[in-house]
Amino acid sequence: MSDLALAILPETEDDAAAIERLHDRTFGPGRYAKTAYRLREGMPHRPKLSFIARIGTLLVGSLRLSPIRIGASPALLLGPLAVEPPFRERGIGHALIERALAEAKNQGHALVLLVGDEPYYGRSGFMPIAKGRVRMPGPVDPARLLICELVPSAFDGISGAVRPDWTAA
């Protein structure tokens, strides 16, 4: 990012339309059929844990965290993470992830779950979950279900179905 002045900022209400357009360009209409999107459907994300990336006035990336439960335990669901195609492979996605995880930890959260690729997200501390330990409400490749402990051993003894945490919304 040495050639660009990147700013990672908290998401505001004014960013909503630009973020939706970014999601449309990045994921297309097929995103609504994915389990993680369906889980977030109708559940508000946490604005204080959601961030945008700007280069100047241009919004080039977005990451949101939403409250969930794994069994009876509170956690956060990371996603969607989106970066404008011309700005990919410049560290913007990782900068968004690092900022969101740091803020989640600062706010007292212990676990973050996501559906994604371990080689990419593993650099930020995400680890694969043993098959069958956590169940999503729809089809998900078990190899893509990842967890990040913001507090050491926070995932010990936790298992069960993933569902929205309406009490935290």
C-alpha positions in Angstrom: 0.0 0.0 0.0 3.0 2.3 -0.2 1.7 4.0 -3.3 -1.7 4.6 -1.9 -3.0 6.5 1.2 -5.3 3.9 2.7 -7.7 4.9 5.5 -9.6 2.2 7.5 -12.6 3.9 9.1 -15.7 2.9 11.0 -18.7 2.4 8.8 -21.4 5.1 8.9 -25.0 5.2 7.8 -23.8 7.3 4.8 -21.7 4.4 3.6 -24.6 1.9 3.2 -25.5 2.6 -0.4 -21.9 2.5 -1.6 -21.3 -0.8 0.4 -24.4 -2.4 -1.2 -23.1 -1.4 -4.7 -19.7 -2.9 -3.7 -21.3 -6.2 -2.6 -23.3 -6.2 -5.9 -20.2 -5.9 -8.0 -18.1 -8.2 -5.9 -20.5 -11.1 -5.2 -23.4 -10.7 -7.5 -27.0 -11.8 -6.9 -25.9 -15.4 -6.1 -24.7 -14.2 -2.7 -28.2 -14.3 -1.3 -28.3 -18.1 -1.7 -25.2 -18.6 0.4 -25.6 -19.8 4.0 -23.6 -17.0 5.6 -25.8 -14.4 3.8 -28.9 -16.2 4.8 -27.8 -16.3 8.4 -27.2 -12.5 8.3 -30.5 -11.8 6.6 -32.6 -9.4 8.6 -30.0 -9.3 11.4 -28.3 -6.0 11.8 -24.5 -6.0 11.7 -22.6 -4.2 14.4 -21.8 -0.7 13.1 -19.2 -0.2 15.8 -17.4 -3.4 14.6 -17.8 -2.7 10.8 -15.2 -0.9 8.8 -14.6 0.6 5.4 -11.4 1.2 3.4 -11.0 4.5 1.6 -8.4 5.8 -0.7 -9.1 9.5 -0.8 -12.9 9.7 -1.1 -13.2 6.4 -2.9 -14.7 3.5 -0.9 -12.6 0.5 -1.9 -13.4 -2.1 0.8 -15.8 -3.1 3.5 -16.0 -5.6 6.3 -18.9 -6.3 8.7 -19.2 -8.3 11.9 -22.6 -9.6 13.1 -23.6 -11.1 16.4 -24.2 -14.8 16.5 -24.4 -17.7 18.9 -22.5 -21.0 18.6 -24.7 -23.2 20.7 -25.2 -21.0 23.8 -22.0 -19.1 23.4 -21.8 -15.5 21.9 -19.6 -14.9 18.9 -19.3 -12.7 15.9 -19.7 -13.7 12.2 -17.2 -12.0 9.9 -18.5 -11.0 6.6 -19.0 -10.0 4.0 -15.5 -8.8 3.3 -15.3 -7.1 0.0 -12.6 -5.2 -1.9 -13.0 -3.5 -5.2 -11.3 -5.8 -7.9 -8.7 -3.2 -9.0 -7.5 -2.8 -5.4 -7.2 -6.5 -4.5 -3.9 -8.0 -3.5 -2.7 -4.8 -1.9 -3.4 -5.7 1.7 -6.7 -3.9 2.0 -8.7 -7.0 3.0 -6.1 -7.9 5.7 -6.1 -4.3 7.0 -9.9 -4.4 7.4 -9.7 -7.8 9.1 -7.0 -6.7 11.5 -8.9 -3.5 12.4 -12.1 -5.4 13.0 -10.5 -8.1 15.1 -8.7 -5.6 17.2 -11.8 -3.6 17.8 -13.9 -6.7 18.6 -11.2 -7.8 21.2 -11.2 -4.2 22.7 -15.0 -4.5 23.1 -14.7 -7.7 25.0 -15.6 -10.3 22.3 -13.8 -13.6 22.4 -14.7 -15.5 19.1 -15.1 -14.7 15.5 -16.5 -17.2 13.0 -16.4 -17.1 9.2 -16.8 -19.2 6.1 -13.7 -18.7 4.0 -10.4 -20.0 2.8 -7.9 -20.9 5.5 -4.8 -20.0 3.5 -6.1 -16.4 3.3 -7.7 -16.0 6.7 -5.2 -18.1 8.6 -2.7 -15.2 8.4 -5.1 -13.3 10.7 -5.4 -16.1 13.2 -8.4 -18.1 11.9 -8.2 -21.9 12.3 -10.3 -24.7 10.8 -13.0 -26.2 13.0 -13.3 -30.0 13.4 -16.0 -31.3 11.1 -19.4 -31.5 12.9 -18.4 -29.4 15.9 -20.2 -26.3 14.6 -23.3 -26.5 12.4 -24.4 -23.7 10.1 -28.1 -23.4 9.3 -27.5 -24.4 5.6 -24.9 -26.1 3.5 -21.3 -25.1 4.0 -18.1 -26.8 3.1 -16.8 -27.9 6.5 -13.2 -27.2 5.4 -14.2 -23.5 5.0 -15.6 -23.0 8.5 -13.0 -21.1 10.5 -12.8 -19.7 14.0 -10.5 -17.0 15.5 -10.0 -16.9 19.2 -9.6 -13.3 20.4 -9.0 -14.6 23.9 -6.8 -17.7 24.3 -8.8 -21.0 24.6 -12.1 -19.1 24.1 -13.3 -21.9 21.8 -12.6 -24.7 24.3 -15.7 -26.7 24.9 -17.9 -24.7 22.5 -20.0 -26.5 19.9 -23.4 -26.5 18.4 -25.6 -24.8 15.9 -24.9 -21.3 14.6 -27.8 -18.8 14.8 -28.3 -15.1 14.9 -27.9 -13.5 18.3 -31.0 -11.3 18.5 -30.2 -10.4 22.1 -27.0 -8.6 21.1 -28.6 -6.7 18.2 
